[in-house]
Amino acid sequence: MPFAALPFPNIDPVLVSIGPFAIRWYALAYILGILLGWVYARWMIRRTDLWAGKPPMTVTDYDDFIVWVTAGIILGGRTGYVLFYNPAYFAAHPSEIFQLWNGGMSFHGGFAGCVLAVVLFAWRRKISVLSLGDLTCAAGPIGLFLGRVANFINGELWGRPTDMPWAFVFPHAGPLPRHPSQLYEGVLEGLVLFIVLALFVRAGALKRPGLIVGIFAIGYALARSFCELFREPDAQLGFLWGGLTMGMLLSIPLLLAGIAFVVYALRKPAEGHA
């Protein structure tokens, strides 16, 4: 089969380097995603028309929550990657577990860490767990989009070989042109999912706590599973049962949980907060 490929943009993964300190695109994507999501969540809290009554939390509450959710995303994402994707390697090289600057984060682990942060913070502040989760999930695709762009810049998590005209030869993936699966994920898990959730928010979904959480979980699980059809499985794992990948398998419980949240939210009447 004939192969043609677009030239891969040779972008240095290090954005700025000052002596021994370096700011990488990967880290910047996380930082910028959290900051933009924070701004968006604050906007939603201030929009009283989006809620069935008084918003369930204040802007100050969410300001304080950012520290919690940042820790949850980072710790959960790294823990998930270590446990789900490369446990044998990290068991042999435990010191590398903490080298986050080398990449290696799991969305599903980060999502679990985010859920834990939501539950603990909501319990501590005595605010609605579901409404806090809705806000966080509505803003989440911003970070997902930026993270996938950073994956592309790093030339990692590349796709399977293809002869499509938009294929790239990635620097560390051999000579074959491959799907830019990072960009597929950025569009579907990031841009498209953000737009879908924003439309639901404007239609009043925040008045039914848990609905945005459910739609996010369903949307991400479907988008990720579709993109896994074009993404090269991690070399240390390969294809698993029935040709499924780890990303697909981890998306199954997420999909089921999302359906449960949507059913629960729609069965309850719209709630107001005194």
C-alpha positions in Angstrom: 0.0 0.0 0.0 1.4 3.4 -0.9 2.3 5.7 2.0 2.4 9.5 2.1 2.8 11.6 5.1 2.7 15.2 6.3 6.0 16.4 7.9 5.8 16.2 11.6 6.2 19.6 13.2 9.5 19.5 15.1 8.4 21.4 18.2 10.6 21.2 21.2 8.7 19.6 24.1 10.4 22.1 26.4 8.8 25.5 26.0 11.2 27.5 28.1 14.4 26.4 29.8 16.1 28.5 32.5 19.2 26.7 33.9 18.1 23.4 35.4 14.4 24.4 35.3 12.3 23.7 32.3 8.6 24.4 31.4 7.3 21.8 29.1 4.2 21.9 26.9 2.8 18.9 28.8 2.9 20.7 32.1 1.7 23.9 30.6 -1.4 22.1 29.1 -2.3 20.9 32.6 -1.8 24.3 34.2 -3.7 26.2 31.4 -6.5 23.6 31.4 -7.1 23.9 35.1 -7.0 27.8 35.0 -9.4 28.0 32.1 -11.7 25.5 33.6 -11.6 27.4 36.9 -12.6 30.6 35.0 -15.5 28.8 33.3 -16.7 27.2 36.5 -16.8 30.6 38.2 -18.8 32.0 35.3 -21.4 29.2 35.7 -21.7 29.7 39.5 -22.4 33.5 38.9 -25.1 32.7 36.3 -28.0 32.3 38.7 -30.3 31.6 35.7 -28.5 28.3 35.2 -29.7 27.0 38.6 -33.0 26.1 40.0 -32.8 28.8 42.7 -29.7 29.9 44.5 -26.4 28.3 43.3 -25.3 25.5 45.5 -21.9 27.0 46.2 -20.1 30.3 46.1 -17.2 31.4 43.8 -15.0 31.3 46.9 -15.9 27.7 47.5 -14.8 26.8 44.0 -11.6 28.9 44.4 -10.7 26.8 47.4 -11.7 23.6 45.5 -9.1 24.1 42.7 -6.2 23.1 45.0 -8.1 19.9 45.8 -9.0 18.9 42.3 -5.5 19.7 41.0 -4.0 17.3 43.5 -6.7 14.7 42.6 -6.0 15.0 38.9 -2.2 14.7 39.2 -2.1 12.0 41.9 -4.9 10.0 40.4 -3.6 10.4 36.8 -0.2 9.2 37.7 -1.4 6.4 40.0 -3.7 5.2 37.2 -0.9 5.2 34.7 1.4 3.3 37.0 -1.2 0.7 38.0 -3.1 0.2 34.7 -0.5 0.7 32.0 3.0 -0.2 33.2 3.0 -1.7 36.7 5.9 -4.1 36.0 8.2 -1.3 34.8 7.5 1.0 37.7 7.9 -1.9 40.2 11.4 -2.3 38.8 12.1 1.5 38.7 10.1 3.0 41.6 12.0 6.3 41.6 10.6 7.1 38.2 7.0 7.1 39.5 7.6 10.6 40.7 9.1 11.9 37.4 5.9 13.5 36.1 7.9 15.6 33.6 8.6 12.5 31.5 4.8 12.1 30.8 2.6 9.2 31.7 -0.8 10.1 32.9 -4.1 8.1 32.8 -7.3 9.9 32.2 -9.3 7.2 34.0 -7.0 7.5 37.0 -7.2 11.2 36.9 -11.0 11.1 36.8 -11.0 8.8 39.8 -8.8 11.3 41.7 -11.1 14.1 40.6 -14.1 12.2 41.9 -12.4 11.7 45.3 -11.5 15.4 45.5 -15.1 16.3 44.7 -16.6 14.0 47.4 -14.1 15.0 50.1 -14.4 18.7 49.4 -18.2 18.7 49.2 -18.4 16.7 52.4 -16.1 19.2 54.2 -17.9 22.3 52.9 -21.4 20.7 53.2 -22.3 21.4 49.6 -23.9 19.3 46.9 -21.5 16.6 45.7 -23.4 16.2 42.4 -23.5 19.9 41.6 -19.8 20.3 42.3 -19.2 17.3 40.1 -21.4 18.9 37.3 -19.3 22.1 37.4 -16.0 20.2 37.3 -17.1 17.9 34.4 -18.5 20.8 32.4 -15.1 22.4 32.5 -13.1 19.2 32.2 -13.0 18.9 28.3 -10.9 22.1 28.2 -8.0 20.4 29.9 -8.6 17.2 27.8 -8.2 19.2 24.6 -5.0 20.9 25.7 -3.6 17.7 27.1 -4.1 15.9 23.8 -2.5 18.7 21.8 0.5 18.4 24.2 0.6 14.7 23.5 0.9 15.5 19.8 3.6 18.0 20.3 5.5 15.4 22.4 5.1 12.9 19.6 3.6 10.3 22.0 0.5 8.2 22.1 0.5 8.0 18.3 -2.0 6.2 16.1 -1.9 3.1 14.0 -0.3 3.0 10.5 -2.4 4.4 7.8 -2.3 5.7 4.2 -4.6 8.6 4.9 -3.3 11.9 3.5 -3.2 13.6 6.9 -0.9 10.9 8.4 2.3 11.8 10.2 5.6 9.9 10.6 6.2 10.4 14.4 9.8 10.7 15.5 9.9 7.6 17.8 7.3 5.5 16.1 9.2 4.0 13.2 9.1 4.9 9.5 5.4 4.3 8.8 2.9 7.2 8.6 0.4 7.0 11.4 -3.0 8.5 12.4 -2.6 11.6 14.5 -4.9 10.0 17.1 -3.9 12.6 19.7 -5.7 15.2 17.6 -8.7 12.9 17.0 -9.0 12.6 20.8 -8.5 16.4 21.3 -11.3 17.1 18.9 -13.8 14.5 20.2 -12.9 14.3 23.9 -12.2 18.0 24.1 -13.9 20.4 21.7 -16.9 18.3 20.8 -17.6 17.2 24.3 -17.2 20.7 25.7 -19.7 22.1 23.2 -22.2 19.3 23.9 -21.9 19.9 27.7 -22.1 23.7 27.2 -25.4 23.3 25.3 -26.8 21.1 28.0 -25.7 23.6 30.7 -27.5 26.4 28.8 -30.6 24.2 28.5 -30.8 23.9 32.3 -28.9 20.7 33.0 -27.4 22.1 36.2 -30.9 22.2 37.6 -30.7 18.4 37.7 -27.6 17.5 39.8 -25.6 14.7 38.3 -26.9 15.1 34.8 -23.7 16.8 33.5 -21.6 14.2 35.3 -23.5 11.4 33.5 -23.4 13.1 30.1 -19.6 13.7 30.5 -18.9 10.1 31.4 -21.0 8.7 28.5 -19.5 11.2 26.0 -16.0 10.6 27.1 -16.3 6.8 27.2 -17.8 6.8 23.6 -15.3 9.2 22.2 -12.3 7.5 23.8 -13.5 4.0 22.6 -13.9 5.3 19.1 -10.5 7.0 19.0 -8.9 3.8 20.4 -9.7 2.2 17.0 -7.1 4.5 15.5 -4.6 4.7 18.4 -1.7 2.3 18.7 -2.0 0.3 21.9 0.7 0.8 24.5 3.6 -1.5 23.5 3.8 -3.1 26.9 0.1 -4.0 26.8 -0.9 -4.5 23.2 -4.4 -5.7 22.4 -6.3 -7.4 25.2 -9.4 -9.5 25.3 -11.2 -9.7 21.9 -8.9 -7.1 20.4 -9.9 -4.5 23.0 -7.4 -2.0 24.4 -6.9 -0.9 28.0 -8.5 2.5 27.1 -11.6 0.7 25.9 -11.9 -1.6 28.9 -11.5 1.2 31.4 -14.2 3.1 29.5 -16.8 0.4 30.0 -17.4 1.1 33.8 -17.3 4.8 33.0 -20.0 4.4 30.4 -22.2 2.4 32.8 -21.7 4.9 35.6 -22.6 7.7 33.2 -25.9 6.0 32.2 -26.8 5.5 35.9 -26.1 9.2 36.7 -28.3 10.3 33.8 -31.2 8.0 34.8 -30.9 9.2 38.4 -30.8 12.9 37.5 -33.8 12.6 35.1 -36.0 10.7 37.5 -35.7 13.4 40.1 -37.4 16.8 39.8 -35.3 19.9 39.2 -33.8 21.0 42.4 -33.4 24.4 44.0 -31.0 25.4 46.7 -32.2 27.5 49.5 
